[in-house]
Structure formats: C-alpha cells, structure tokens
Amino acid sequence: MDKLNLILLVLAGGLAAGFILSAVYHKITFAKRVKDAENKAQKLLQEAQRDAEAIKKEAELIAKDKSLHIKTEVEKELKEGRAELNQLDKRLRHREELFDRKLEQIDKREYNFSKKEREISKREKDLSEKELNCEKLLKQHTEALERISGLSVEEAKKELLKRVEEESRFEAAKVAKRVEDEALESADRKAKEVLSLAIQRYASDYVSDNTIASVNLPNDEMKGRIIGREGRNIRALEAATGVELIIDDTPETVILSSFDPVRREIARISLERLMVDGRIHPARIEEIVEKVKKEVETTIKEAGDRAVFELGLHGIHPELIKLIGRLKYRTSYAQNVLQHSIEVAYLASVMAGELGVDIKLAKRAGILHDIGKAVDHEVEGSHQFIGANLARKYGENIKVVNAIEVHHGEGDPITIEGSLVAAADALSAARPGARKEILESYLKRLEKLEKIATSFNGVNKCYAIQAGREIRIIVKPEEVSDEISAQISRNLAKKIEEELTYPGQIKVTVIRESRYVEYAK
C-alpha cells in the first residue's frame, strides 16, 4: 500500500512537471511569434514610408513639369500675341501712310481739275464767239450765192438731190446687171463643183434587194423533218412567218420566198434556230418565230441608233429612231431606204459645208426625209406628207418638217438646207444601179394584195406567197365559220379581179383552224 501510494505520488509529480514544462514551452513560443510579428510590422511600416516618400517625390516632379509646361505655353502665347500686335501695328502704320499719300494725290488732282475747268470755260467762250462769226460768214456767203445763181437754198438742194439720184440709179442699174450676170455664171459653176465634190466624198455601194433567200441544211434528211408528217411543220412555219418555203431537188438547201424582207429574215433565222434545236413541231415553230420577231424588233432599234450615232445627231425622239431602223427592211425601187437616207444625209451635209450653211440641220433633214416610208403601208397619204406629220408630232424643227414635206418638189423650201436635201435625194436615186422600177411595182402589188385581204372582217393574218400567185388568209375560228370562210374566198377573189392588175391568176386560200391545248399534271 505504501509503495502504491508512492508510485502514485511519483506519477502525479511527473504529470505536474510535464504540464509545467509544456506551459513554459508554449509561452516561450508565443513570445517569439509576437516578436516576429512586431518585426514584420516594423519592416512593412518602414517600406510604406519609403514608398510614400518616393510617390511624394514623383508627384512633386510631375507637378513641377506641368507647371513648367504651362508656364512655357503661356509665355509662347504671350510672345505670339505680342508678335501679332506688332504686325497689326505695322499694317496700321502702312495703311495710314498710304491714306496720307492718297489724300495728297486727291488734293493734286482736285487742283488740276480746277485748273482744266477754268481752261475749258475759256475755250468754250472762244468757240462760241468763233461760231457766231462763222454763222455770220455763212449767211453772207449763202446770200451771195443766191444772188449769183438766182436760186434759193431749198431749190438748190432739190436740184442737187435730183441730179445725184439720177446718176445713182444709172450706176446702180449697171452694177446690178453686172452682179446678176456674174452671179448666174458663178452659181452654175459653183453648183456643179459642190455636187461633184459631194459625190466624190461619199461613195456608197450599189443596192440591190432580192426577194428570195436560201438556207443551207446539214443534210437532206433535214428536209423531211422540216416538211413534217403530212406537211404539218412546213405549213405551220409558212403560216407563222408568211414566207413560202420551196423544197426541191437542190441538195441540202431550202429556199425562202417573200416580197417582205422582214418576214424573210424572220423565217431564215427561225429555220436555222429550229435546225440547231432539233425539236421541229408546230408548237415549237410558233414559239421560235415569236422569239425571233422580238429579236428582229431589237435589231431594228439598234439599226436606228447606229445610223443616228454615225451621223453625230442628238435629240431625235426615240420613236423616230425606231422608224429609222424600220427603214432597214424597206426598199424603194430595189434601193434600201435606210442606206438611201444615210446617203442623202451625208451628201446634204457635204454640200451644206461647202456652202457655209447649217450642216447639222442638213444631216437631220436628210436622215428623216423618207421616214414616212416606214409606215406608208399603214397610213393613207404620200410618204412626204406622212413623214412631215410624224416629224411635227415628235417635236422636230419646222425647218426639218418643211424639208421632209417638199423634198419631191410639192412645195417651196423655206431654207437652203431643204433645197440641199431635195438635191441629195435626187443624186442618191439617180446613181447607176441604185433603183429598179420593175421590182418596186412588184412589191407594191404584193402589199396591195395583202391590204385587200385584211379588209375583210374576221381575218387574223394574211400572206402573199408564190411570188404573188397565191394569197393565204388565216381567219379567226371563233368569229368565222366554214361557210363564211368559203364566202370570204369568193368575195376576195372577185375584189382582187376588180382592183388589181396582174399576170396569170392568183390562188385564194382561206385557212380556218381550231386548236385545243390541255396539260396533264
């Protein structure tokens, strides 16, 4: 028991000593940490103080730089202001000196003017005295002449004027006769020179128009495709274009026959397009023909623009330009009317230049002189009258209108340019090979034949083919029955016999066709 207590006491003492040692250790450690923290805080405070001093010094330097810069700017502005004030002061002094000089000059001028004014007054007084003396002398001289001649002043004047007038009339008559003789002689010579010079300076090709055209085929098998089953393709093409297709034994060739060159051109282009496309049937033929018609209309517009551009003309109404382009497909006695109009414009302008008159006006009237031929098959009247009305309608100058109206001698031209256009028109038409009377009569007969056919009610289209030996009429099926179609053919044949003169006979064919189209979807 005593040992146990002793052991317990020993253990208790050890524990107590351990606790004490542990507490002492912790206290020592804590004190060390506190000291370290104080040292760190002291260091941080010292660093902050150093940074603050550095910042303060830097701010002081910046402030000094700014103040120095501001001071420099202010001094610069003050210096510039002083310089400007000095400059203004110099200018004011210079102006003041100029002003003083001008005042001195004005004073001198005023003194000189006063001196001259006094001199002029003195001269006027002297002149007045001399004038009075001259009047007295003149009166005395006149009275002396009246006494010597026995005539008064008025009578002497009348006698003198009478003698001068008689002598002047005689001299004027001689001069007028001489001028007239010289003018007639020189005018004839000058006119020949101007005409020959105009012809030499503009040389155009001879124009010859044909009524047929040929289309080359890739092979003879294409002829069968163009004809089609039971001839439906060739009939559709002829009906759509109004041109006769002649397919004979000529190898790889189809001939297109028509008096109208526009139709012939449409048919030629359409046939070439169809051969390239390969799809040759009535519906496709009509589609291609419609497209080609629009393209030809565009070509007509371009031809008009090109002609106006080549002549250097401006301000012509667009509708007149279209009509000029239509002349490309018109002929007059086998002479192409567009080429003829361009030729007339050039010839008239050359002659105008030689005579010193308005070249532009001569060109303008020349290109428009036959504009009526573009629509003379649609409007009643001569092409001169139609063309003058068209030019007047689209705002052309009265001088141009007059030149168009009188270029065939139906009236008097109001300008020299109008006479030059008439002369140029005669020159262009009179060239060797320029015109053929027979072809023109033939074309007019075919045009009249179609015009008679379209005068019947219910006619949709009509075409003169077979060189005028056949007229084909396509009627509107919804308006014309089969019985009326037969009646139209009889009446048309009778009317042709009454109104036309032609060799042989003319076949009248009336076509009435109905088509019904639906689409399967």
C-alpha positions, 0 to 999 in steps of 0.5 A: 500500500505504501509503495502504491501510494508512492508510485502514485505520488511519483506519477502525479509529480511527473504529470505536474512537471510535464504540464509545467514544462509544456506551459513554459514551452508554449509561452516561450513560443508565443513570445517569439511569434509576437516578436516576429510579428512586431518585426514584420510590422516594423519592416512593412511600416518602414517600406510604406514610408519609403514608398510614400516618400518616393510617390511624394517625390514623383508627384512633386516632379510631375507637378513641377513639369506641368507647371513648367509646361504651362508656364512655357505655353503661356509665355509662347502665347504671350510672345505670339500675341505680342508678335501679332500686335506688332504686325497689326501695328505695322499694317496700321502704320502702312495703311495710314501712310498710304491714306496720307499719300492718297489724300495728297494725290486727291488734293493734286488732282482736285487742283488740276481739275480746277485748273482744266475747268477754268481752261475749258470755260475759256475755250468754250467762250472762244468757240462760241464767239468763233461760231457766231462769226462763222454763222455770220460768214455763212449767211453772207456767203449763202446770200451771195450765192443766191444772188449769183445763181438766182436760186434759193437754198431749198431749190438748190438742194432739190436740184442737187438731190435730183441730179445725184439720184439720177446718176445713182440709179444709172450706176446702180442699174449697171452694177446690178446687171453686172452682179446678176450676170456674174452671179448666174455664171458663178452659181452654175459653176459653183453648183456643179463643183459642190455636187461633184465634190459631194459625190466624190466624198461619199461613195456608197455601194450599189443596192440591190434587194432580192426577194428570195433567200436560201438556207443551207441544211446539214443534210437532206434528211433535214428536209423531211423533218422540216416538211413534217408528217403530212406537211404539218411543220412546213405549213405551220412555219409558212403560216407563222412567218408568211414566207413560202418555203420551196423544197426541191431537188437542190441538195441540202438547201431550202429556199425562202420566198417573200416580197417582205424582207422582214418576214424573210429574215424572220423565217431564215433565222427561225429555220436555222434556230429550229435546225440547231434545236432539233425539236421541229413541231408546230408548237415549237415553230410558233414559239421560235418565230415569236422569239425571233420577231422580238429579236428582229424588233431589237435589231431594228432599234439598234439599226436606228441608233447606229445610223443616228450615232454615225451621223453625230445627231442628238435629240431625235425622239426615240420613236423616230429612231425606231422608224429609222431602223424600220427603214432597214427592211424597206426598199424603194425601187430595189434601193434600201431606204435606210442606206438611201437616207444615210446617203442623202444625209451625208451628201446634204451635209457635204454640200451644206459645208461647202456652202457655209450653211447649217450642216447639222440641220442638213444631216437631220433633214436628210436622215428623216426625209423618207421616214414616212416610208416606214409606215406608208403601208399603214397610213393613207397619204404620200410618204412626204406628207406622212413623214412631215406629220410624224416629224411635227408630232415628235417635236422636230424643227419646222425647218426639218418638217418643211424639208421632209414635206417638199423634198419631191418638189410639192412645195417651196423650201423655206431654207437652203438646207431643204433645197440641199436635201431635195438635191441629195435625194435626187443624186442618191436615186439617180446613181447607176444601179441604185433603183429598179422600177420593175421590182418596186411595182412588184412589191407594191402589188404584193402589199396591195394584195395583202391590204385587200385581204385584211379588209375583210372582217374576221381575218387574223393574218394574211400572206402573199406567197408564190411570188404573188400567185397565191394569197393565204388568209388565216381567219379567226375560228371563233368569229368565222365559220366554214361557210363564211370562210368559203364566202370570204374566198369568193368575195376576195377573189372577185375584189382582187379581179376588180382592183388589181392588175396582174399576170396569170391568176392568183390562188385564194386560200382561206385557212380556218383552224381550231386548236385545243391545248390541255396539260396533264399534271 
